[in-house]
Amino acid sequence: MLILLGLAGYAAGAQAGDPKAGRRKAIQCQTCHGLDGLSKIPEAPNLAGQPETYLRKALADYKTGARKNEMMSVVAPSLSEADIDDLASYFGSIRIEVTPP
Amino acid sequence: MLILLGLAGYAAGAQAGDPKAGRRKAIQCQTCHGLDGLSKIPEAPNLAGQPETYLRKALADYKTGARKNEMMSVVAPSLSEADIDDLASYFGSIRIEVTPP
């Protein structure tokens, strides 16, 4: 029971990012990923509308070195857990619509 | 001059994926990523409208082991270069529009 409560608390905490704070912090991302989360360069993915869980793990993995990239491995280590939550919350909150080819 | 021509040829070849073939091959991706490239699970990214260059590198890195993921590290090694080009071409050809929060 304690374990279940602990996991629930972790999950809740991990989704408590502030999208408004994330938008401010996203200024450092915009040259490659766009402030609206649409990529500006072929090597960078769109971040708009990505699942928060995916974004949080991507940033955490770049921070720890589990995932490597020329640019992200330089910028991610300086991000705090709150920064990661805020950024994931902001980019994840951008709504996207698709038009299949 | 030969080097420049060689690079141009490589770049052209790397973008020669067939989006229709990619759509057929994407059936193996749809449980997690959606056939329209919109993620079905929190751990999987949207692939719709991602830059082809990014998608091709992601699949190639999963294939070689440079990037690791519980699911992708299992499925990517069996993909041929043509499969990777076709999948990147298909998901990259899906148009997306964003609505900022």
N, CA and C atoms of all chains as a GROMACS GRO file, in nm:
protein
  606
    1MET      N    1   0.083  -0.120   0.000
    1MET     CA    2   0.000   0.000   0.000
    1MET      C    3   0.088   0.126   0.000
    2LEU      N    4   0.189   0.123   0.084
    2LEU     CA    5   0.283   0.235   0.085
    2LEU      C    6   0.348   0.251  -0.052
    3ILE      N    7   0.380   0.137  -0.113
    3ILE     CA    8   0.445   0.143  -0.244
    3ILE      C    9   0.350   0.205  -0.346
    4LEU      N   10   0.224   0.163  -0.342
    4LEU     CA   11   0.127   0.217  -0.437
    4LEU      C   12   0.113   0.368  -0.418
    5LEU      N   13   0.102   0.410  -0.293
    5LEU     CA   14   0.089   0.554  -0.267
    5LEU      C   15   0.212   0.628  -0.316
    6GLY      N   16   0.327   0.566  -0.293
    6GLY     CA   17   0.451   0.629  -0.336
    6GLY      C   18   0.456   0.647  -0.486
    7LEU      N   19   0.415   0.545  -0.558
    7LEU     CA   20   0.416   0.556  -0.703
    7LEU      C   21   0.318   0.661  -0.751
    8ALA      N   22   0.202   0.663  -0.687
    8ALA     CA   23   0.102   0.762  -0.727
    8ALA      C   24   0.157   0.903  -0.706
    9GLY      N   25   0.223   0.921  -0.592
    9GLY     CA   26   0.280   1.052  -0.564
    9GLY      C   27   0.388   1.089  -0.663
   10TYR      N   28   0.469   0.990  -0.702
   10TYR     CA   29   0.574   1.017  -0.799
   10TYR      C   30   0.514   1.058  -0.932
   11ALA      N   31   0.411   0.981  -0.973
   11ALA     CA   32   0.349   1.009  -1.103
   11ALA      C   33   0.287   1.149  -1.102
   12ALA      N   34   0.221   1.182  -0.994
   12ALA     CA   35   0.158   1.314  -0.985
   12ALA      C   36   0.265   1.423  -0.989
   13GLY      N   37   0.372   1.402  -0.912
   13GLY     CA   38   0.478   1.501  -0.909
   13GLY      C   39   0.544   1.519  -1.044
   14ALA      N   40   0.559   1.408  -1.116
   14ALA     CA   41   0.628   1.414  -1.244
   14ALA      C   42   0.546   1.486  -1.350
   15GLN      N   43   0.418   1.508  -1.325
   15GLN     CA   44   0.334   1.575  -1.425
   15GLN      C   45   0.297   1.716  -1.380
   16ALA      N   46   0.368   1.766  -1.279
   16ALA     CA   47   0.328   1.894  -1.221
   16ALA      C   48   0.400   2.012  -1.285
   17GLY      N   49   0.451   1.994  -1.406
   17GLY     CA   50   0.519   2.103  -1.473
   17GLY      C   51   0.425   2.219  -1.501
   18ASP      N   52   0.485   2.338  -1.511
   18ASP     CA   53   0.408   2.461  -1.536
   18ASP      C   54   0.430   2.502  -1.682
   19PRO      N   55   0.328   2.493  -1.765
   19PRO     CA   56   0.348   2.523  -1.907
   19PRO      C   57   0.388   2.668  -1.933
   20LYS      N   58   0.341   2.762  -1.848
   20LYS     CA   59   0.380   2.902  -1.870
   20LYS      C   60   0.528   2.923  -1.841
   21ALA      N   61   0.574   2.862  -1.731
   21ALA     CA   62   0.718   2.868  -1.703
   21ALA      C   63   0.796   2.796  -1.812
   22GLY      N   64   0.740   2.687  -1.861
   22GLY     CA   65   0.805   2.611  -1.968
   22GLY      C   66   0.821   2.693  -2.094
   23ARG      N   67   0.720   2.774  -2.125
   23ARG     CA   68   0.730   2.858  -2.246
   23ARG      C   69   0.846   2.957  -2.233
   24ARG      N   70   0.862   3.014  -2.114
   24ARG     CA   71   0.975   3.107  -2.094
   24ARG      C   72   1.108   3.033  -2.109
   25LYS      N   73   1.115   2.915  -2.049
   25LYS     CA   74   1.240   2.840  -2.055
   25LYS      C   75   1.268   2.786  -2.195
   26ALA      N   76   1.162   2.776  -2.278
   26ALA     CA   77   1.178   2.719  -2.412
   26ALA      C   78   1.250   2.813  -2.508
   27ILE      N   79   1.278   2.933  -2.462
   27ILE     CA   80   1.352   3.027  -2.548
   27ILE      C   81   1.487   2.968  -2.587
   28GLN      N   82   1.546   2.892  -2.497
   28GLN     CA   83   1.676   2.830  -2.527
   28GLN      C   84   1.663   2.715  -2.627
   29CYS      N   85   1.540   2.670  -2.654
   29CYS     CA   86   1.518   2.557  -2.745
   29CYS      C   87   1.482   2.602  -2.885
   30GLN      N   88   1.441   2.732  -2.897
   30GLN     CA   89   1.368   2.771  -3.017
   30GLN      C   90   1.451   2.776  -3.144
   31THR      N   91   1.582   2.797  -3.134
   31THR     CA   92   1.661   2.804  -3.256
   31THR      C   93   1.651   2.674  -3.336
   32CYS      N   94   1.647   2.562  -3.266
   32CYS     CA   95   1.639   2.433  -3.336
   32CYS      C   96   1.496   2.378  -3.339
   33HIS      N   97   1.424   2.390  -3.227
   33HIS     CA   98   1.293   2.322  -3.217
   33HIS      C   99   1.174   2.415  -3.240
   34GLY      N  100   1.199   2.547  -3.251
   34GLY     CA  101   1.089   2.641  -3.268
   34GLY      C  102   1.016   2.665  -3.136
   35LEU      N  103   0.977   2.789  -3.113
   35LEU     CA  104   0.904   2.816  -2.989
   35LEU      C  105   0.767   2.749  -2.991
   36ASP      N  106   0.714   2.728  -3.111
   36ASP     CA  107   0.587   2.655  -3.124
   36ASP      C  108   0.608   2.504  -3.134
   37GLY      N  109   0.734   2.460  -3.118
   37GLY     CA  110   0.762   2.317  -3.119
   37GLY      C  111   0.773   2.256  -3.257
   38LEU      N  112   0.777   2.341  -3.361
   38LEU     CA  113   0.798   2.290  -3.497
   38LEU      C  114   0.944   2.312  -3.535
   39SER      N  115   1.009   2.203  -3.568
   39SER     CA  116   1.152   2.202  -3.594
   39SER      C  117   1.196   2.304  -3.698
   40LYS      N  118   1.311   2.365  -3.673
   40LYS     CA  119   1.369   2.461  -3.765
   40LYS      C  120   1.482   2.402  -3.848
   41ILE      N  121   1.531   2.284  -3.810
   41ILE     CA  122   1.642   2.222  -3.882
   41ILE      C  123   1.613   2.073  -3.898
   42PRO      N  124   1.664   2.013  -4.008
   42PRO     CA  125   1.628   1.873  -4.037
   42PRO      C  126   1.668   1.774  -3.929
   43GLU      N  127   1.771   1.809  -3.851
   43GLU     CA  128   1.822   1.715  -3.751
   43GLU      C  129   1.742   1.718  -3.621
   44ALA      N  130   1.658   1.819  -3.603
   44ALA     CA  131   1.586   1.835  -3.475
   44ALA      C  132   1.441   1.793  -3.490
   45PRO      N  133   1.388   1.718  -3.393
   45PRO     CA  134   1.247   1.677  -3.402
   45PRO      C  135   1.153   1.790  -3.362
   46ASN      N  136   1.030   1.783  -3.417
   46ASN     CA  137   0.922   1.863  -3.364
   46ASN      C  138   0.895   1.818  -3.220
   47LEU      N  139   0.871   1.913  -3.132
   47LEU     CA  140   0.836   1.880  -2.994
   47LEU      C  141   0.688   1.909  -2.966
   48ALA      N  142   0.623   1.982  -3.053
   48ALA     CA  143   0.483   2.020  -3.033
   48ALA      C  144   0.395   1.898  -3.017
   49GLY      N  145   0.321   1.896  -2.907
   49GLY     CA  146   0.222   1.791  -2.886
   49GLY      C  147   0.277   1.655  -2.852
   50GLN      N  148   0.408   1.646  -2.828
   50GLN     CA  149   0.463   1.516  -2.787
   50GLN      C  150   0.411   1.480  -2.648
   51PRO      N  151   0.392   1.351  -2.623
   51PRO     CA  152   0.351   1.310  -2.489
   51PRO      C  153   0.452   1.360  -2.384
   52GLU      N  154   0.400   1.416  -2.277
   52GLU     CA  155   0.489   1.469  -2.172
   52GLU      C  156   0.584   1.362  -2.119
   53THR      N  157   0.531   1.241  -2.104
   53THR     CA  158   0.614   1.131  -2.052
   53THR      C  159   0.735   1.108  -2.142
   54TYR      N  160   0.711   1.113  -2.274
   54TYR     CA  161   0.821   1.095  -2.369
   54TYR      C  162   0.922   1.209  -2.359
   55LEU      N  163   0.871   1.333  -2.353
   55LEU     CA  164   0.962   1.449  -2.348
   55LEU      C  165   1.046   1.448  -2.220
   56ARG      N  166   0.981   1.414  -2.109
   56ARG     CA  167   1.052   1.413  -1.981
   56ARG      C  168   1.165   1.310  -1.983
   57LYS      N  169   1.136   1.193  -2.040
   57LYS     CA  170   1.237   1.089  -2.045
   57LYS      C  171   1.351   1.129  -2.140
   58ALA      N  172   1.316   1.192  -2.253
   58ALA     CA  173   1.419   1.233  -2.348
   58ALA      C  174   1.517   1.330  -2.281
   59LEU      N  175   1.462   1.431  -2.212
   59LEU     CA  176   1.549   1.530  -2.147
   59LEU      C  177   1.630   1.466  -2.034
   60ALA      N  178   1.564   1.380  -1.956
   60ALA     CA  179   1.635   1.314  -1.845
   60ALA      C  180   1.748   1.225  -1.900
   61ASP      N  181   1.722   1.158  -2.011
   61ASP     CA  182   1.824   1.070  -2.070
   61ASP      C  183   1.941   1.151  -2.127
   62TYR      N  184   1.911   1.266  -2.185
   62TYR     CA  185   2.022   1.352  -2.232
   62TYR      C  186   2.101   1.405  -2.112
   63LYS      N  187   2.031   1.435  -2.005
   63LYS     CA  188   2.097   1.488  -1.885
   63LYS      C  189   2.192   1.384  -1.824
   64THR      N  190   2.147   1.259  -1.816
   64THR     CA  191   2.230   1.154  -1.755
   64THR      C  192   2.334   1.099  -1.852
   65GLY      N  193   2.313   1.123  -1.983
   65GLY     CA  194   2.404   1.065  -2.081
   65GLY      C  195   2.355   0.934  -2.139
   66ALA      N  196   2.238   0.886  -2.094
   66ALA     CA  197   2.183   0.761  -2.150
   66ALA      C  198   2.150   0.778  -2.298
   67ARG      N  199   2.115   0.901  -2.336
   67ARG     CA  200   2.094   0.933  -2.478
   67ARG      C  201   2.189   1.047  -2.512
   68LYS      N  202   2.249   1.038  -2.628
   68LYS     CA  203   2.352   1.136  -2.665
   68LYS      C  204   2.317   1.207  -2.794
   69ASN      N  205   2.350   1.335  -2.799
   69ASN     CA  206   2.333   1.416  -2.920
   69ASN      C  207   2.426   1.536  -2.908
   70GLU      N  208   2.482   1.573  -3.022
   70GLU     CA  209   2.582   1.678  -3.025
   70GLU      C  210   2.536   1.803  -2.949
   71MET      N  211   2.410   1.843  -2.972
   71MET     CA  212   2.358   1.964  -2.909
   71MET      C  213   2.298   1.935  -2.772
   72MET      N  214   2.211   1.836  -2.765
   72MET     CA  215   2.134   1.814  -2.642
   72MET      C  216   2.222   1.769  -2.526
   73SER      N  217   2.328   1.698  -2.555
   73SER     CA  218   2.417   1.654  -2.447
   73SER      C  219   2.490   1.771  -2.383
   74VAL      N  220   2.494   1.885  -2.454
   74VAL     CA  221   2.557   2.005  -2.399
   74VAL      C  222   2.457   2.084  -2.313
   75VAL      N  223   2.334   2.095  -2.360
   75VAL     CA  224   2.238   2.182  -2.291
   75VAL      C  225   2.161   2.112  -2.178
   76ALA      N  226   2.136   1.982  -2.191
   76ALA     CA  227   2.050   1.914  -2.094
   76ALA      C  228   2.107   1.903  -1.953
   77PRO      N  229   2.240   1.883  -1.937
   77PRO     CA  230   2.291   1.866  -1.800
   77PRO      C  231   2.261   1.984  -1.708
   78SER      N  232   2.243   2.103  -1.763
   78SER     CA  233   2.216   2.219  -1.678
   78SER      C  234   2.067   2.232  -1.642
   79LEU      N  235   1.982   2.148  -1.696
   79LEU     CA  236   1.839   2.156  -1.664
   79LEU      C  237   1.810   2.090  -1.530
   80SER      N  238   1.730   2.159  -1.449
   80SER     CA  239   1.685   2.098  -1.323
   80SER      C  240   1.565   2.008  -1.351
   81GLU      N  241   1.525   1.931  -1.248
   81GLU     CA  242   1.405   1.849  -1.266
   81GLU      C  243   1.284   1.937  -1.294
   82ALA      N  244   1.276   2.052  -1.228
   82ALA     CA  245   1.164   2.143  -1.251
   82ALA      C  246   1.167   2.197  -1.394
   83ASP      N  247   1.288   2.230  -1.443
   83ASP     CA  248   1.301   2.276  -1.582
   83ASP      C  249   1.246   2.170  -1.677
   84ILE      N  250   1.285   2.045  -1.654
   84ILE     CA  251   1.242   1.935  -1.742
   84ILE      C  252   1.090   1.920  -1.736
   85ASP      N  253   1.033   1.923  -1.615
   85ASP     CA  254   0.888   1.913  -1.602
   85ASP      C  255   0.818   2.029  -1.674
   86ASP      N  256   0.871   2.151  -1.657
   86ASP     CA  257   0.808   2.268  -1.719
   86ASP      C  258   0.816   2.262  -1.872
   87LEU      N  259   0.932   2.226  -1.923
   87LEU     CA  260   0.948   2.218  -2.068
   87LEU      C  261   0.859   2.109  -2.128
   88ALA      N  262   0.855   1.994  -2.060
   88ALA     CA  263   0.770   1.885  -2.110
   88ALA      C  264   0.624   1.927  -2.106
   89SER      N  265   0.586   1.999  -2.002
   89SER     CA  266   0.448   2.045  -1.989
   89SER      C  267   0.414   2.145  -2.099
   90TYR      N  268   0.505   2.238  -2.126
   90TYR     CA  269   0.478   2.338  -2.230
   90TYR      C  270   0.466   2.275  -2.368
   91PHE      N  271   0.569   2.203  -2.410
   91PHE     CA  272   0.564   2.147  -2.547
   91PHE      C  273   0.452   2.044  -2.559
   92GLY      N  274   0.429   1.970  -2.452
   92GLY     CA  275   0.321   1.870  -2.455
   92GLY      C  276   0.183   1.932  -2.463
   93SER      N  277   0.171   2.057  -2.421
   93SER     CA  278   0.038   2.121  -2.419
   93SER      C  279   0.001   2.184  -2.553
   94ILE      N  280   0.095   2.188  -2.647
   94ILE     CA  281   0.066   2.242  -2.780
   94ILE      C  282  -0.016   2.139  -2.857
   95ARG      N  283  -0.133   2.180  -2.903
   95ARG     CA  284  -0.219   2.085  -2.974
   95ARG      C  285  -0.176   2.072  -3.120
   96ILE      N  286  -0.178   1.949  -3.170
   96ILE     CA  287  -0.144   1.928  -3.311
   96ILE      C  288  -0.257   1.854  -3.382
   97GLU      N  289  -0.270   1.883  -3.509
   97GLU     CA  290  -0.363   1.810  -3.597
   97GLU      C  291  -0.284   1.759  -3.716
   98VAL      N  292  -0.320   1.639  -3.762
   98VAL     CA  293  -0.246   1.580  -3.873
   98VAL      C  294  -0.335   1.564  -3.996
   99THR      N  295  -0.271   1.573  -4.111
   99THR     CA  296  -0.338   1.547  -4.239
   99THR      C  297  -0.258   1.439  -4.311
  100PRO      N  298  -0.310   1.315  -4.312
  100PRO     CA  299  -0.234   1.208  -4.378
  100PRO      C  300  -0.215   1.238  -4.527
  101PRO      N  301  -0.107   1.188  -4.586
  101PRO     CA  302  -0.079   1.215  -4.728
  101PRO      C  303  -0.182   1.146  -4.818
  102MET      N  304   3.605   1.784  -5.613
  102MET     CA  305   3.486   1.778  -5.699
  102MET      C  306   3.419   1.641  -5.688
  103LEU      N  307   3.504   1.539  -5.691
  103LEU     CA  308   3.449   1.404  -5.674
  103LEU      C  309   3.381   1.389  -5.538
  104ILE      N  310   3.442   1.450  -5.438
  104ILE     CA  311   3.385   1.440  -5.303
  104ILE      C  312   3.249   1.509  -5.299
  105LEU      N  313   3.243   1.628  -5.360
  105LEU     CA  314   3.116   1.700  -5.360
  105LEU      C  315   3.007   1.619  -5.431
  106LEU      N  316   3.044   1.562  -5.545
  106LEU     CA  317   2.946   1.482  -5.618
  106LEU      C  318   2.902   1.362  -5.535
  107GLY      N  319   3.000   1.304  -5.467
  107GLY     CA  320   2.967   1.188  -5.383
  107GLY      C  321   2.869   1.225  -5.273
  108LEU      N  322   2.892   1.336  -5.210
  108LEU     CA  323   2.802   1.379  -5.102
  108LEU      C  324   2.662   1.408  -5.156
  109ALA      N  325   2.658   1.473  -5.273
  109ALA     CA  326   2.527   1.504  -5.332
  109ALA      C  327   2.452   1.374  -5.360
  110GLY      N  328   2.525   1.276  -5.414
  110GLY     CA  329   2.461   1.147  -5.443
  110GLY      C  330   2.411   1.079  -5.317
  111TYR      N  331   2.489   1.086  -5.213
  111TYR     CA  332   2.447   1.024  -5.087
  111TYR      C  333   2.321   1.091  -5.034
  112ALA      N  334   2.321   1.225  -5.036
  112ALA     CA  335   2.205   1.298  -4.984
  112ALA      C  336   2.080   1.264  -5.064
  113ALA      N  337   2.096   1.256  -5.199
  113ALA     CA  338   1.980   1.224  -5.281
  113ALA      C  339   1.931   1.083  -5.250
  114GLY      N  340   2.026   0.989  -5.240
  114GLY     CA  341   1.987   0.851  -5.212
  114GLY      C  342   1.916   0.837  -5.079
  115ALA      N  343   1.962   0.913  -4.980
  115ALA     CA  344   1.907   0.899  -4.846
  115ALA      C  345   1.765   0.955  -4.837
  116GLN      N  346   1.724   1.031  -4.938
  116GLN     CA  347   1.589   1.088  -4.933
  116GLN      C  348   1.496   1.023  -5.034
  117ALA      N  349   1.538   0.904  -5.085
  117ALA     CA  350   1.462   0.843  -5.192
  117ALA      C  351   1.357   0.745  -5.142
  118GLY      N  352   1.317   0.757  -5.014
  118GLY     CA  353   1.216   0.666  -4.962
  118GLY      C  354   1.083   0.680  -5.034
  119ASP      N  355   1.006   0.572  -5.031
  119ASP     CA  356   0.875   0.568  -5.097
  119ASP      C  357   0.767   0.576  -4.988
  120PRO      N  358   0.694   0.686  -4.983
  120PRO     CA  359   0.596   0.701  -4.874
  120PRO      C  360   0.483   0.598  -4.879
  121LYS      N  361   0.448   0.552  -4.999
  121LYS     CA  362   0.342   0.450  -5.007
  121LYS      C  363   0.390   0.316  -4.951
  122ALA      N  364   0.512   0.280  -4.986
  122ALA     CA  365   0.570   0.159  -4.928
  122ALA      C  366   0.586   0.176  -4.777
  123GLY      N  367   0.623   0.297  -4.736
  123GLY     CA  368   0.640   0.325  -4.594
  123GLY      C  369   0.509   0.308  -4.518
  124ARG      N  370   0.399   0.349  -4.578
  124ARG     CA  371   0.270   0.334  -4.511
  124ARG      C  372   0.239   0.186  -4.486
  125ARG      N  373   0.270   0.103  -4.585
  125ARG     CA  374   0.246  -0.041  -4.566
  125ARG      C  375   0.336  -0.096  -4.454
  126LYS      N  376   0.460  -0.053  -4.456
  126LYS     CA  377   0.555  -0.102  -4.355
  126LYS      C  378   0.524  -0.048  -4.216
  127ALA      N  379   0.452   0.065  -4.211
  127ALA     CA  380   0.422   0.129  -4.082
  127ALA      C  381   0.318   0.054  -4.001
  128ILE      N  382   0.261  -0.052  -4.060
  128ILE     CA  383   0.164  -0.132  -3.984
  128ILE      C  384   0.229  -0.186  -3.856
  129GLN      N  385   0.359  -0.217  -3.866
  129GLN     CA  386   0.430  -0.270  -3.748
  129GLN      C  387   0.454  -0.163  -3.641
  130CYS      N  388   0.434  -0.037  -3.678
  130CYS     CA  389   0.461   0.074  -3.585
  130CYS      C  390   0.334   0.123  -3.516
  131GLN      N  391   0.216   0.085  -3.572
  131GLN     CA  392   0.093   0.156  -3.539
  131GLN      C  393   0.045   0.133  -3.396
  132THR      N  394   0.076   0.020  -3.337
  132THR     CA  395   0.025  -0.005  -3.201
  132THR      C  396   0.074   0.102  -3.105
  133CYS      N  397   0.197   0.145  -3.121
  133CYS     CA  398   0.253   0.248  -3.031
  133CYS      C  399   0.247   0.389  -3.093
  134HIS      N  400   0.279   0.400  -3.222
  134HIS     CA  401   0.296   0.533  -3.282
  134HIS      C  402   0.174   0.579  -3.363
  135GLY      N  403   0.076   0.489  -3.384
  135GLY     CA  404  -0.040   0.524  -3.466
  135GLY      C  405  -0.006   0.520  -3.613
  136LEU      N  406  -0.098   0.472  -3.696
  136LEU     CA  407  -0.071   0.469  -3.840
  136LEU      C  408  -0.065   0.612  -3.895
  137ASP      N  409  -0.134   0.704  -3.827
  137ASP     CA  410  -0.127   0.846  -3.867
  137ASP      C  411  -0.012   0.919  -3.796
  138GLY      N  412   0.070   0.844  -3.722
  138GLY     CA  413   0.186   0.904  -3.658
  138GLY      C  414   0.157   0.975  -3.528
  139LEU      N  415   0.034   0.958  -3.477
  139LEU     CA  416   0.001   1.016  -3.346
  139LEU      C  417   0.010   0.906  -3.241
  140SER      N  418   0.094   0.931  -3.142
  140SER     CA  419   0.125   0.832  -3.040
  140SER      C  420   0.002   0.775  -2.971
  141LYS      N  421   0.007   0.644  -2.945
  141LYS     CA  422  -0.101   0.575  -2.874
  141LYS      C  423  -0.068   0.552  -2.728
  142ILE      N  424   0.057   0.569  -2.689
  142ILE     CA  425   0.099   0.544  -2.551
  142ILE      C  426   0.192   0.657  -2.506
  143PRO      N  427   0.192   0.687  -2.376
  143PRO     CA  428   0.269   0.803  -2.327
  143PRO      C  429   0.419   0.793  -2.352
  144GLU      N  430   0.469   0.671  -2.364
  144GLU     CA  431   0.613   0.652  -2.378
  144GLU      C  432   0.661   0.668  -2.522
  145ALA      N  433   0.568   0.669  -2.618
  145ALA     CA  434   0.607   0.672  -2.760
  145ALA      C  435   0.584   0.810  -2.817
  146PRO      N  436   0.678   0.860  -2.897
  146PRO     CA  437   0.660   0.993  -2.958
  146PRO      C  438   0.567   0.988  -3.079
  147ASN      N  439   0.503   1.102  -3.106
  147ASN     CA  440   0.440   1.122  -3.236
  147ASN      C  441   0.549   1.120  -3.343
  148LEU      N  442   0.518   1.056  -3.454
  148LEU     CA  443   0.612   1.056  -3.567
  148LEU      C  444   0.560   1.142  -3.682
  149ALA      N  445   0.433   1.178  -3.678
  149ALA     CA  446   0.371   1.255  -3.786
  149ALA      C  447   0.447   1.385  -3.809
  150GLY      N  448   0.486   1.406  -3.934
  150GLY     CA  449   0.546   1.533  -3.972
  150GLY      C  450   0.686   1.557  -3.920
  151GLN      N  451   0.748   1.455  -3.861
  151GLN     CA  452   0.886   1.475  -3.816
  151GLN      C  453   0.978   1.489  -3.937
  152PRO      N  454   1.084   1.568  -3.925
  152PRO     CA  455   1.179   1.577  -4.036
  152PRO      C  456   1.233   1.438  -4.073
  153GLU      N  457   1.235   1.410  -4.202
  153GLU     CA  458   1.284   1.279  -4.247
  153GLU      C  459   1.425   1.251  -4.198
  154THR      N  460   1.508   1.354  -4.199
  154THR     CA  461   1.646   1.336  -4.154
  154THR      C  462   1.650   1.287  -4.010
  155TYR      N  463   1.564   1.346  -3.926
  155TYR     CA  464   1.559   1.304  -3.785
  155TYR      C  465   1.510   1.159  -3.773
  156LEU      N  466   1.404   1.126  -3.847
  156LEU     CA  467   1.348   0.990  -3.837
  156LEU      C  468   1.448   0.886  -3.885
  157ARG      N  469   1.518   0.919  -3.995
  157ARG     CA  470   1.614   0.823  -4.049
  157ARG      C  471   1.727   0.798  -3.950
  158LYS      N  472   1.773   0.906  -3.885
  158LYS     CA  473   1.881   0.889  -3.787
  158LYS      C  474   1.833   0.811  -3.664
  159ALA      N  475   1.710   0.838  -3.621
  159ALA     CA  476   1.657   0.768  -3.503
  159ALA      C  477   1.653   0.617  -3.530
  160LEU      N  478   1.598   0.579  -3.645
  160LEU     CA  479   1.588   0.436  -3.676
  160LEU      C  480   1.727   0.374  -3.695
  161ALA      N  481   1.816   0.447  -3.763
  161ALA     CA  482   1.952   0.395  -3.783
  161ALA      C  483   2.022   0.377  -3.648
  162ASP      N  484   2.002   0.473  -3.557
  162ASP     CA  485   2.068   0.464  -3.426
  162ASP      C  486   2.011   0.348  -3.343
  163TYR      N  487   1.881   0.325  -3.354
  163TYR     CA  488   1.824   0.208  -3.284
  163TYR      C  489   1.877   0.078  -3.345
  164LYS      N  490   1.895   0.079  -3.475
  164LYS     CA  491   1.945  -0.041  -3.544
  164LYS      C  492   2.088  -0.074  -3.502
  165THR      N  493   2.172   0.029  -3.493
  165THR     CA  494   2.313   0.006  -3.457
  165THR      C  495   2.333  -0.008  -3.306
  166GLY      N  496   2.234   0.036  -3.227
  166GLY     CA  497   2.249   0.033  -3.083
  166GLY      C  498   2.299   0.163  -3.024
  167ALA      N  499   2.324   0.263  -3.109
  167ALA     CA  500   2.369   0.393  -3.058
  167ALA      C  501   2.261   0.457  -2.972
  168ARG      N  502   2.135   0.428  -3.004
  168ARG     CA  503   2.023   0.472  -2.920
  168ARG      C  504   1.948   0.347  -2.877
  169LYS      N  505   1.904   0.346  -2.754
  169LYS     CA  506   1.844   0.224  -2.700
  169LYS      C  507   1.703   0.252  -2.646
  170ASN      N  508   1.615   0.156  -2.666
  170ASN     CA  509   1.480   0.163  -2.612
  170ASN      C  510   1.426   0.021  -2.606
  171GLU      N  511   1.351  -0.007  -2.500
  171GLU     CA  512   1.301  -0.142  -2.476
  171GLU      C  513   1.236  -0.201  -2.602
  172MET      N  514   1.152  -0.122  -2.668
  172MET     CA  515   1.080  -0.172  -2.785
  172MET      C  516   1.161  -0.155  -2.914
  173MET      N  517   1.212  -0.034  -2.936
  173MET     CA  518   1.275  -0.004  -3.065
  173MET      C  519   1.404  -0.083  -3.087
  174SER      N  520   1.475  -0.114  -2.980
  174SER     CA  521   1.598  -0.191  -2.995
  174SER      C  522   1.569  -0.334  -3.040
  175VAL      N  523   1.444  -0.378  -3.023
  175VAL     CA  524   1.405  -0.512  -3.068
  175VAL      C  525   1.364  -0.510  -3.214
  176VAL      N  526   1.289  -0.406  -3.254
  176VAL     CA  527   1.233  -0.407  -3.390
  176VAL      C  528   1.325  -0.345  -3.495
  177ALA      N  529   1.410  -0.250  -3.456
  177ALA     CA  530   1.488  -0.177  -3.557
  177ALA      C  531   1.596  -0.261  -3.626
  178PRO      N  532   1.662  -0.354  -3.556
  178PRO     CA  533   1.770  -0.428  -3.624
  178PRO      C  534   1.724  -0.503  -3.748
  179SER      N  535   1.596  -0.538  -3.757
  179SER     CA  536   1.549  -0.612  -3.875
  179SER      C  537   1.513  -0.520  -3.992
  180LEU      N  538   1.517  -0.390  -3.971
  180LEU     CA  539   1.484  -0.296  -4.079
  180LEU      C  540   1.602  -0.280  -4.175
  181SER      N  541   1.573  -0.287  -4.305
  181SER     CA  542   1.677  -0.259  -4.406
  181SER      C  543   1.691  -0.108  -4.423
  182GLU      N  544   1.794  -0.068  -4.498
  182GLU     CA  545   1.808   0.075  -4.525
  182GLU      C  546   1.688   0.127  -4.604
  183ALA      N  547   1.637   0.045  -4.696
  183ALA     CA  548   1.519   0.085  -4.773
  183ALA      C  549   1.397   0.099  -4.680
  184ASP      N  550   1.383   0.006  -4.585
  184ASP     CA  551   1.272   0.016  -4.489
  184ASP      C  552   1.280   0.149  -4.414
  185ILE      N  553   1.399   0.182  -4.368
  185ILE     CA  554   1.418   0.306  -4.291
  185ILE      C  555   1.386   0.428  -4.377
  186ASP      N  556   1.433   0.428  -4.502
  186ASP     CA  557   1.402   0.541  -4.593
  186ASP      C  558   1.252   0.550  -4.617
  187ASP      N  559   1.186   0.435  -4.639
  187ASP     CA  560   1.043   0.436  -4.668
  187ASP      C  561   0.962   0.483  -4.546
  188LEU      N  562   0.997   0.434  -4.429
  188LEU     CA  563   0.924   0.474  -4.307
  188LEU      C  564   0.944   0.622  -4.278
  189ALA      N  565   1.068   0.668  -4.293
  189ALA     CA  566   1.095   0.811  -4.270
  189ALA      C  567   1.020   0.896  -4.371
  190SER      N  568   1.013   0.849  -4.494
  190SER     CA  569   0.943   0.924  -4.599
  190SER      C  570   0.792   0.929  -4.568
  191TYR      N  571   0.736   0.816  -4.526
  191TYR     CA  572   0.592   0.813  -4.497
  191TYR      C  573   0.557   0.904  -4.379
  192PHE      N  574   0.619   0.881  -4.265
  192PHE     CA  575   0.582   0.961  -4.146
  192PHE      C  576   0.618   1.109  -4.166
  193GLY      N  577   0.727   1.132  -4.238
  193GLY     CA  578   0.766   1.270  -4.264
  193GLY      C  579   0.671   1.344  -4.357
  194SER      N  580   0.597   1.267  -4.438
  194SER     CA  581   0.508   1.330  -4.536
  194SER      C  582   0.371   1.367  -4.478
  195ILE      N  583   0.344   1.325  -4.354
  195ILE     CA  584   0.218   1.360  -4.290
  195ILE      C  585   0.225   1.506  -4.245
  196ARG      N  586   0.131   1.585  -4.290
  196ARG     CA  587   0.134   1.727  -4.256
  196ARG      C  588   0.074   1.751  -4.118
  197ILE      N  589   0.135   1.840  -4.041
  197ILE     CA  590   0.082   1.872  -3.908
  197ILE      C  591   0.062   2.023  -3.894
  198GLU      N  592  -0.037   2.057  -3.816
  198GLU     CA  593  -0.061   2.198  -3.780
  198GLU      C  594  -0.065   2.206  -3.628
  199VAL      N  595  -0.015   2.317  -3.576
  199VAL     CA  596  -0.009   2.331  -3.431
  199VAL      C  597  -0.095   2.449  -3.384
  200THR      N  598  -0.148   2.432  -3.265
  200THR     CA  599  -0.222   2.539  -3.198
  200THR      C  600  -0.158   2.564  -3.063
  201PRO      N  601  -0.080   2.673  -3.050
  201PRO     CA  602  -0.014   2.700  -2.922
  201PRO      C  603  -0.117   2.717  -2.810
  202PRO      N  604  -0.081   2.681  -2.688
  202PRO     CA  605  -0.171   2.691  -2.574
  202PRO      C  606  -0.204   2.837  -2.540
   0.00000   0.00000   0.00000
